[in-house]
Amino acid sequence: MKGKLIFKLGALSTILSFLLVVPALGQLNEDLGKKLCAFKAQTLKDLKIAPDKEKKLLALEEKCVTAREKTIADLKKAKEDLQAALAAATPDEAKVKALVTAFTAAQLKLFNSFQDELNQEMALMSPLQQGKYLMAMERWRQDVCLPVH
């Protein structure tokens, strides 16, 4: 039971780390995304993932990135709509409420996409590989996303 809790906390930490990769509420920096994909590919090689599973993991990454592009566009639109509604001289409270709902739904969809991807990745790895993968992703987040100046 305690092991499952630790795994879930680790997974949540990784998911939140990935969300930090998506700057400014989903405005994906393409260069950063490419660096992450390259880092993940190298990490999978370092973990000595079986070739068939490595192909599945790389295909999963590509599929998730492609699917996430629409979610990011929806999130950007929801943000712009909410900003515009709030900038009105007298914002319409009902409209703002609906836009807040749309904005938070888009954020949740983005969050869930990272969680779903991580769950699928973990299902293809042994517990030892899972742990090493999570630590590698955390190191990458610390080094690339939150560098100390």
C-alpha positions as CSV (number, residue, x, y, z in Angstrom):
1,M,0.0,0.0,0.0
2,K,2.8,2.4,0.9
3,G,4.6,1.5,-2.3
4,K,1.6,2.5,-4.4
5,L,1.3,5.8,-2.6
6,I,5.0,6.5,-3.2
7,F,4.6,5.6,-6.9
8,K,1.5,7.8,-7.2
9,L,3.4,10.7,-5.6
10,G,6.3,10.2,-7.9
11,A,4.0,10.0,-10.9
12,L,2.2,13.2,-9.8
13,S,5.6,14.9,-9.3
14,T,6.6,14.0,-12.8
15,I,3.3,15.1,-14.3
16,L,3.6,18.5,-12.6
17,S,7.2,18.6,-13.9
18,F,6.0,18.1,-17.4
19,L,3.5,20.8,-17.0
20,L,6.3,23.2,-16.2
21,V,7.7,22.3,-19.6
22,V,4.7,23.9,-21.2
23,P,5.4,27.6,-20.5
24,A,2.7,30.3,-20.2
25,L,-0.3,28.0,-19.8
26,G,0.4,25.8,-22.7
27,Q,2.3,27.9,-25.2
28,L,4.7,25.1,-26.1
29,N,8.2,26.2,-26.9
30,E,8.9,24.0,-30.0
31,D,12.7,23.9,-29.3
32,L,12.2,22.8,-25.7
33,G,9.7,20.1,-26.9
34,K,12.3,18.8,-29.4
35,K,14.9,18.7,-26.6
36,L,12.6,16.8,-24.4
37,C,11.8,14.2,-27.1
38,A,15.6,13.8,-27.7
39,F,16.3,13.5,-24.0
40,K,13.5,10.9,-23.6
41,A,14.8,8.9,-26.5
42,Q,18.3,8.8,-25.1
43,T,17.0,8.0,-21.6
44,L,15.1,5.0,-23.0
45,K,18.4,3.8,-24.6
46,D,20.2,4.3,-21.3
47,L,17.6,2.3,-19.5
48,K,18.1,-0.6,-21.9
49,I,14.4,-0.8,-22.7
50,A,13.7,-3.8,-25.0
51,P,13.7,-2.6,-28.7
52,D,10.0,-3.4,-29.2
53,K,9.0,-1.5,-26.1
54,E,11.3,1.4,-27.0
55,K,9.5,1.7,-30.4
56,K,6.1,1.6,-28.6
57,L,7.3,4.3,-26.2
58,L,8.6,6.6,-29.0
59,A,5.4,6.1,-30.9
60,L,3.4,6.9,-27.8
61,E,5.4,10.1,-27.4
62,E,4.8,11.2,-30.9
63,K,1.1,10.4,-30.7
64,C,0.7,12.4,-27.4
65,V,2.6,15.4,-28.7
66,T,0.4,15.5,-31.8
67,A,-2.8,15.1,-29.8
68,R,-1.6,17.7,-27.2
69,E,-1.2,20.4,-29.9
70,K,-5.0,20.8,-30.2
71,T,-5.4,20.9,-26.5
72,I,-2.7,23.6,-26.3
73,A,-4.5,25.6,-29.0
74,D,-7.8,25.3,-27.2
75,L,-6.1,26.4,-23.9
76,K,-4.6,29.4,-25.7
77,K,-8.0,30.4,-27.1
78,A,-9.7,29.9,-23.8
79,K,-7.1,32.2,-22.1
80,E,-7.5,34.9,-24.8
81,D,-11.3,34.7,-24.5
82,L,-11.2,35.0,-20.8
83,Q,-8.7,37.9,-20.9
84,A,-10.9,39.7,-23.4
85,A,-14.0,39.2,-21.3
86,L,-12.2,40.5,-18.2
87,A,-10.9,43.5,-20.1
88,A,-14.4,44.8,-20.8
89,A,-15.5,47.9,-19.0
90,T,-18.2,46.0,-17.2
91,P,-17.5,42.3,-17.5
92,D,-20.5,40.0,-17.9
93,E,-20.3,37.7,-14.9
94,A,-22.2,34.8,-16.6
95,K,-19.9,35.0,-19.6
96,V,-16.8,35.1,-17.4
97,K,-18.1,32.1,-15.4
98,A,-18.5,30.1,-18.6
99,L,-15.1,31.2,-19.8
100,V,-13.5,30.2,-16.5
101,T,-15.1,26.8,-16.8
102,A,-13.8,26.4,-20.4
103,F,-10.3,27.6,-19.3
104,T,-10.1,25.2,-16.4
105,A,-11.4,22.3,-18.5
106,A,-8.7,22.9,-21.0
107,Q,-6.1,23.0,-18.3
108,L,-7.4,19.8,-16.9
109,K,-7.4,18.2,-20.3
110,L,-3.7,19.1,-20.7
111,F,-2.8,17.9,-17.2
112,N,-4.7,14.6,-17.9
113,S,-2.8,14.1,-21.2
114,F,0.5,14.2,-19.4
115,Q,-0.9,11.8,-16.7
116,D,-2.2,9.4,-19.3
117,E,1.0,9.4,-21.2
118,L,3.0,8.7,-18.0
119,N,0.7,5.9,-17.1
120,Q,1.1,4.3,-20.5
121,E,4.9,4.7,-20.3
122,M,5.1,3.2,-16.9
123,A,3.1,0.2,-18.0
124,L,5.9,-0.7,-20.5
125,M,8.7,-0.5,-17.9
126,S,9.9,-2.6,-15.0
127,P,9.8,-1.0,-11.6
128,L,13.5,-0.4,-11.7
129,Q,13.2,1.3,-15.1
130,Q,10.3,3.3,-13.9
131,G,12.3,4.7,-11.0
132,K,15.3,5.5,-13.1
133,Y,13.0,7.1,-15.8
134,L,11.3,9.3,-13.2
135,M,14.6,10.4,-11.8
136,A,16.0,11.2,-15.2
137,M,12.9,13.3,-16.1
138,E,13.1,15.1,-12.8
139,R,16.8,15.9,-13.4
140,W,16.0,17.2,-16.9
141,R,13.2,19.4,-15.5
142,Q,15.6,20.8,-12.9
143,D,18.5,21.3,-15.4
144,V,16.5,22.6,-18.4
145,C,13.2,24.1,-17.0
146,L,14.4,25.5,-13.7
147,P,18.1,26.3,-14.1
148,V,19.7,28.1,-11.2
149,H,21.1,31.5,-12.2
